[in-house]
Amino acid sequence: MPLEFLSSRWPQREFAQSPGESFPCTRSCKGKILNHRNRLGTFLPSAFLLTLLGSMAGCGGTKNPEKEAAAKESNAPNASAADAPPDMSKSVTFGRFAAHHERSLAVDLLVARKNFKSQFRVKGPAPQPFQNERPPEGVKEVTYESGELKLKGWLGTGRQNQKGEKAEKAEKKKPAVVFLHGGFAFSKDDWKDAEPFLKAGYVLFMPTLRGENGNPGFYESFLGEVDDAVAAGRFVASLPEVDPQRIFIAGHSSGAVLACLASMVPTVYKAAATFDGYLDMESWALGSDPALVPYDPKQSVEIFVRNPQSFVESVRCPLRLYASPAGARANQPFANRAKHLGKKYELVIVPGDHQSMVAPAIQLAIAWFQEVQEVATPSK
């Protein structure tokens, strides 16, 4: 049955923020999830858990004076003694995180997923309303397979023909990007966000995931959806116009979390870029509305297998974390561990809030993907 939000089930949460910060307080959504431009509140945990994450981010790790200075400047209006995070080192949440950290050093995400079966409280469609929209001109809706599921997605190849003109001869194979949308339903606005990849010469594929937009399957909250992200890459690799050695994955918000998890299992992807993803699933699951968490969050193993921070050692391809100044707080602990483990990663702070940072971050990702291609195929 459909999962619907009732405003009475979602507590009001407010906390100090400066203009442009990407963690707005949660607002009542009148029976349904907010549009993605305003729906971040439904995706982020409470102020208490954000404070916890801030205290965790302060523990050693990646240091970049210029970026830290920029982040501090962006957050300067909020700096006060009252904002100082409490010592959470003895909290239950932090203790479980630390225990899972040690455990994850010996467990690969692929192995953990293979040996795990989630116990769902409810099985239903993704918890966000959607509209069936027609793709824009030059873009087509296609079907891709993820296991036994046949899922939908929008595909743009950039090969648009004028009326009455014949298609051009087969051109050189192109690089491709699989872009995972934010929130829990796909819309034209998501396509517009990712369209710069298409304009830059990439084949662009935006999949809808299991349980979304009328798709078969049910919402699993960052579990089976990872399989869909992997399957989307296989689909793109099968396209005749795509160079299978130049396929990348990127995602925004919840899609960023999935892109990060996909970078930790075997795929066709040569590099992964995340845009303001909330990479601490423990804080997220414990602080979110139950409609977003279809399993029992008190069962720590359920969160563990979905949590990017549990499996930093599993990262298999170059990874670039793009984050707004406020969103950096949810990425820094992951970055600290990635540096400690010697992973190919970088945390890049992009000015703006959760939504406005996407456009400049995509331009940075386009340039970075080009660098990755040049390293992989150096000029003679």
C-alpha positions as CSV (number, residue, x, y, z in Angstrom):
1,M,0.0,0.0,0.0
2,P,1.2,3.5,-0.6
3,L,3.2,5.3,2.1
4,E,1.9,8.7,2.7
5,F,3.1,11.4,5.0
6,L,0.7,13.0,7.4
7,S,1.8,16.3,8.8
8,S,0.8,15.2,12.3
9,R,3.4,12.4,12.1
10,W,6.3,14.7,11.2
11,P,7.6,16.9,14.1
12,Q,8.6,20.4,13.5
13,R,12.4,20.9,13.7
14,E,14.2,24.2,13.6
15,F,17.8,25.1,14.1
16,A,19.9,28.1,13.4
17,Q,21.2,28.6,9.9
18,S,22.7,31.3,7.8
19,P,21.4,32.3,4.4
20,G,22.4,29.7,1.8
21,E,22.9,26.9,4.3
22,S,21.6,23.6,3.0
23,F,19.8,22.2,6.1
24,P,16.5,24.0,6.3
25,C,14.2,23.2,9.2
26,T,11.5,20.6,8.5
27,R,8.1,22.0,7.5
28,S,4.7,20.4,7.5
29,C,4.0,18.9,4.1
30,K,0.2,18.7,4.1
31,G,-0.1,15.0,3.6
32,K,2.7,14.5,1.1
33,I,6.4,15.0,0.6
34,L,7.6,18.4,-0.5
35,N,8.8,19.1,-4.0
36,H,12.5,18.2,-4.3
37,R,13.4,21.9,-4.4
38,N,12.0,22.1,-0.8
39,R,12.1,18.5,0.3
40,L,15.5,18.3,1.9
41,G,13.8,18.6,5.3
42,T,12.3,15.2,4.8
43,F,15.6,13.7,4.0
44,L,17.7,15.1,6.9
45,P,17.9,14.2,10.6
46,S,17.0,16.3,13.5
47,A,19.2,19.1,14.9
48,F,20.4,16.9,17.7
49,L,21.8,14.3,15.3
50,L,23.3,17.0,13.1
51,T,25.1,18.2,16.2
52,L,26.3,14.6,16.8
53,L,27.6,14.5,13.3
54,G,29.4,17.7,13.8
55,S,31.2,16.4,16.8
56,M,32.2,13.3,14.9
57,A,33.6,15.4,12.0
58,G,35.9,17.1,14.4
59,C,37.9,14.0,15.0
60,G,41.2,14.1,13.0
61,G,41.5,13.3,9.3
62,T,41.5,15.3,6.1
63,K,42.8,18.8,6.6
64,N,42.6,21.4,3.8
65,P,43.3,24.9,5.2
66,E,41.8,26.8,2.2
67,K,38.6,24.7,2.2
68,E,38.2,24.8,5.9
69,A,38.6,28.6,5.9
70,A,36.0,28.9,3.2
71,A,33.6,26.6,5.2
72,K,34.2,28.6,8.4
73,E,33.6,31.9,6.6
74,S,30.3,30.5,5.1
75,N,29.2,29.5,8.6
76,A,30.5,32.5,10.4
77,P,27.1,34.1,11.2
78,N,26.2,31.0,13.3
79,A,29.4,30.8,15.3
80,S,28.7,31.2,19.0
81,A,29.4,29.4,22.2
82,A,25.8,28.1,22.2
83,D,26.5,26.3,18.9
84,A,29.4,24.3,20.3
85,P,28.5,20.6,20.0
86,P,28.4,18.6,23.3
87,D,30.7,15.6,24.0
88,M,28.9,12.7,22.5
89,S,31.7,10.2,22.8
90,K,29.7,8.1,25.3
91,S,26.3,8.2,23.5
92,V,24.7,5.0,22.3
93,T,24.7,6.2,18.7
94,F,28.3,7.1,18.7
95,G,29.2,3.8,20.5
96,R,27.3,1.8,17.8
97,F,29.0,3.8,15.1
98,A,32.4,3.1,16.6
99,A,31.7,-0.6,16.9
100,H,30.5,-0.8,13.3
101,H,33.6,1.1,12.2
102,E,35.8,-1.7,13.6
103,R,33.6,-4.4,12.2
104,S,33.5,-2.8,8.7
105,L,37.3,-2.9,8.4
106,A,37.1,-6.7,8.0
107,V,33.9,-6.8,5.9
108,D,33.5,-5.8,2.3
109,L,30.1,-4.2,1.3
110,L,29.6,-6.8,-1.4
111,V,30.1,-9.6,1.1
112,A,27.9,-7.9,3.7
113,R,25.0,-7.4,1.2
114,K,25.3,-11.0,-0.1
115,N,24.9,-12.4,3.4
116,F,22.1,-10.1,4.5
117,K,18.4,-10.3,4.3
118,S,16.5,-7.2,5.5
119,Q,13.4,-7.7,7.7
120,F,11.0,-5.1,6.3
121,R,8.2,-3.6,8.5
122,V,6.3,-2.7,5.4
123,K,6.7,-3.3,1.6
124,G,5.2,-0.5,-0.6
125,P,6.1,2.1,-3.2
126,A,8.6,4.8,-2.6
127,P,7.3,7.4,-0.1
128,Q,6.9,10.4,-2.5
129,P,4.1,11.3,-4.9
130,F,4.9,11.5,-8.6
131,Q,3.5,12.5,-11.9
132,N,3.8,10.6,-15.1
133,E,5.6,13.1,-17.3
134,R,6.7,13.0,-21.0
135,P,10.4,13.3,-21.7
136,P,11.5,16.5,-23.5
137,E,12.4,16.4,-27.2
138,G,15.4,14.4,-28.0
139,V,15.0,12.3,-24.9
140,K,13.2,8.9,-24.7
141,E,11.9,6.7,-22.0
142,V,13.5,3.3,-22.0
143,T,13.3,0.1,-19.9
144,Y,16.3,-1.5,-18.1
145,E,16.5,-4.7,-16.1
146,S,17.5,-5.0,-12.5
147,G,17.3,-8.7,-11.6
148,E,13.7,-9.7,-12.4
149,L,12.5,-6.1,-12.3
150,K,11.9,-4.0,-15.5
151,L,12.4,-0.4,-14.5
152,K,12.0,2.9,-16.4
153,G,14.5,5.6,-17.1
154,W,15.1,8.6,-19.4
155,L,17.9,8.4,-21.9
156,G,19.5,11.3,-23.9
157,T,22.2,10.5,-26.4
158,G,22.6,13.9,-28.0
159,R,21.9,12.6,-31.5
160,Q,18.9,14.8,-32.4
161,N,18.0,14.9,-36.1
162,Q,16.3,17.7,-38.0
163,K,13.0,17.0,-39.6
164,G,13.4,15.1,-42.9
165,E,17.1,14.7,-42.5
166,K,18.8,11.3,-42.3
167,A,20.6,10.2,-39.2
168,E,24.3,10.9,-39.3
169,K,26.7,8.0,-39.8
170,A,27.9,6.2,-36.7
171,E,30.1,8.6,-34.8
172,K,32.8,8.0,-32.3
173,K,31.6,6.3,-29.1
174,K,30.8,8.7,-26.3
175,P,31.3,8.7,-22.6
176,A,28.2,8.3,-20.4
177,V,26.9,9.4,-17.0
178,V,24.3,7.6,-15.0
179,F,22.7,10.3,-12.8
180,L,20.7,9.3,-9.7
181,H,18.0,11.9,-8.8
182,G,17.4,13.2,-5.3
183,G,14.4,12.4,-3.2
184,F,12.3,9.3,-3.8
185,A,10.6,10.1,-7.2
186,F,11.8,11.3,-10.5
187,S,10.6,14.5,-12.3
188,K,11.5,16.8,-15.2
189,D,13.3,19.1,-12.7
190,D,15.7,16.3,-12.0
191,W,16.5,15.9,-15.7
192,K,17.1,19.6,-16.0
193,D,19.6,19.5,-13.1
194,A,21.6,16.8,-14.9
195,E,21.2,18.1,-18.5
196,P,24.6,19.8,-18.5
197,F,26.2,16.4,-18.8
198,L,24.3,15.8,-22.0
199,K,25.3,19.2,-23.3
200,A,28.9,18.5,-22.5
201,G,28.9,15.5,-24.9
202,Y,27.9,12.7,-22.5
203,V,25.2,10.1,-23.0
204,L,22.9,10.8,-20.0
205,F,20.8,8.1,-18.4
206,M,18.5,8.9,-15.4
207,P,17.0,5.7,-14.0
208,T,13.9,5.5,-11.8
209,L,14.4,2.9,-9.1
210,R,12.3,0.1,-7.7
211,G,9.1,1.2,-6.2
212,E,9.4,4.7,-7.8
213,N,7.2,6.3,-10.4
214,G,5.0,3.3,-10.7
215,N,7.9,0.9,-11.1
216,P,7.6,-2.7,-9.9
217,G,9.3,-3.7,-6.7
218,F,9.1,-1.9,-3.4
219,Y,11.0,0.8,-1.6
220,E,14.0,-0.7,0.3
221,S,15.7,2.5,1.5
222,F,19.2,2.3,0.1
223,L,19.4,-1.5,-0.2
224,G,17.9,-3.0,-3.4
225,E,18.2,0.5,-5.0
226,V,22.0,-0.1,-5.1
227,D,21.3,-3.1,-7.3
228,D,19.3,-0.8,-9.6
229,A,22.2,1.7,-9.8
230,V,24.6,-1.0,-10.7
231,A,22.1,-2.4,-13.3
232,A,21.7,1.1,-14.9
233,G,25.4,1.0,-15.6
234,R,25.2,-2.3,-17.3
235,F,22.3,-1.0,-19.4
236,V,24.3,2.0,-20.5
237,A,27.4,-0.1,-21.3
238,S,25.2,-2.1,-23.7
239,L,24.3,0.9,-25.8
240,P,26.0,1.0,-29.2
241,E,26.9,4.7,-28.9
242,V,28.6,4.4,-25.5
243,D,32.2,3.7,-24.8
244,P,32.0,1.0,-22.0
245,Q,35.4,2.2,-20.7
246,R,34.1,5.7,-20.0
247,I,31.0,5.3,-17.9
248,F,30.5,7.4,-14.8
249,I,28.0,7.6,-12.0
250,A,26.8,10.7,-10.2
251,G,23.9,11.6,-7.9
252,H,22.3,14.4,-5.8
253,S,21.0,14.1,-2.2
254,S,19.6,10.6,-1.7
255,G,21.0,9.8,-5.2
256,A,24.4,10.8,-3.9
257,V,24.2,8.2,-1.1
258,L,23.3,5.6,-3.7
259,A,26.2,6.7,-6.0
260,C,28.6,6.4,-3.1
261,L,27.3,2.9,-2.2
262,A,27.6,1.9,-5.9
263,S,31.2,2.9,-5.9
264,M,31.8,0.2,-3.3
265,V,30.7,-2.8,-5.3
266,P,31.8,-4.2,-8.7
267,T,30.4,-2.0,-11.5
268,V,31.3,-0.6,-14.9
269,Y,31.8,2.9,-13.4
270,K,35.2,4.5,-13.8
271,A,34.6,7.2,-11.2
272,A,31.8,8.5,-9.0
273,A,30.7,12.0,-8.0
274,T,28.3,12.8,-5.2
275,F,26.4,16.1,-4.7
276,D,25.5,17.0,-1.1
277,G,24.7,13.4,0.0
278,Y,24.0,12.6,3.6
279,L,26.5,9.8,4.1
280,D,25.7,8.9,7.7
281,M,22.7,6.5,7.5
282,E,22.7,5.8,11.2
283,S,21.9,9.4,12.1
284,W,19.5,9.7,9.1
285,A,17.6,6.5,9.9
286,L,17.3,7.3,13.6
287,G,16.1,10.8,13.0
288,S,13.8,10.3,10.0
289,D,10.0,9.8,9.7
290,P,9.1,6.1,9.9
291,A,7.7,6.3,6.3
292,L,11.2,6.8,5.1
293,V,12.6,3.8,7.1
294,P,10.8,0.6,6.1
295,Y,12.9,-1.5,8.5
296,D,13.4,-1.4,12.3
297,P,16.1,1.2,12.9
298,K,16.7,-0.3,16.3
299,Q,18.2,-3.3,14.6
300,S,21.7,-1.9,14.0
301,V,22.6,-4.4,11.3
302,E,19.8,-3.0,9.1
303,I,21.5,0.5,9.2
304,F,25.0,-1.0,9.0
305,V,24.6,-2.6,5.6
306,R,23.0,0.6,4.2
307,N,25.6,3.0,5.6
308,P,28.4,4.4,3.4
309,Q,30.4,5.2,6.5
310,S,30.5,1.5,7.4
311,F,32.4,0.5,4.3
312,V,34.8,3.2,3.3
313,E,37.4,0.6,2.7
314,S,35.2,-1.0,0.0
315,V,35.5,2.1,-2.3
316,R,36.7,0.6,-5.7
317,C,36.9,3.7,-8.0
318,P,37.9,7.3,-7.8
319,L,35.4,9.2,-5.7
320,R,34.7,13.0,-5.5
321,L,32.4,14.3,-2.8
322,Y,31.0,17.7,-3.7
323,A,29.2,19.3,-0.7
324,S,27.7,22.7,0.2
325,P,29.3,24.4,3.2
326,A,26.6,23.0,5.5
327,G,26.5,19.6,3.8
328,A,30.2,19.2,4.4
329,R,29.4,18.3,8.0
330,A,27.7,15.1,6.7
331,N,30.7,14.2,4.4
332,Q,33.7,15.0,6.5
333,P,33.7,11.8,8.7
334,F,33.6,9.8,5.5
335,A,36.4,11.8,4.0
336,N,38.5,11.5,7.1
337,R,38.3,7.7,7.0
338,A,38.9,7.6,3.2
339,K,42.2,9.6,3.7
340,H,43.2,7.3,6.5
341,L,42.7,4.3,4.2
342,G,44.5,5.8,1.3
343,K,41.4,5.9,-1.0
344,K,41.3,8.0,-4.2
345,Y,38.8,10.6,-3.1
346,E,38.5,14.3,-2.6
347,L,36.0,16.4,-0.6
348,V,35.2,19.6,-2.5
349,I,33.3,22.4,-0.9
350,V,30.9,24.2,-3.3
351,P,29.3,27.5,-2.4
352,G,25.5,27.5,-2.2
353,D,22.8,25.5,-0.4
354,H,21.6,22.0,-1.0
355,Q,20.0,22.8,-4.3
356,S,21.9,25.8,-5.7
357,M,25.3,24.0,-5.3
358,V,24.2,21.4,-7.9
359,A,24.8,23.4,-11.0
360,P,28.4,24.5,-10.2
361,A,29.2,21.1,-8.8
362,I,28.1,19.4,-12.0
363,Q,30.4,21.7,-14.0
364,L,33.3,20.7,-11.7
365,A,32.4,17.0,-12.1
366,I,32.4,17.3,-15.9
367,A,35.9,18.7,-15.8
368,W,37.0,16.0,-13.3
369,F,35.5,13.2,-15.4
370,Q,37.5,14.6,-18.3
371,E,40.6,14.4,-16.3
372,V,39.8,10.8,-15.4
373,Q,39.4,9.9,-19.1
374,E,42.7,11.6,-20.0
375,V,44.6,9.6,-17.3
376,A,43.0,6.4,-18.5
377,T,43.9,7.1,-22.1
378,P,47.0,9.3,-22.2
379,S,47.8,11.0,-25.5
380,K,50.5,9.4,-27.6
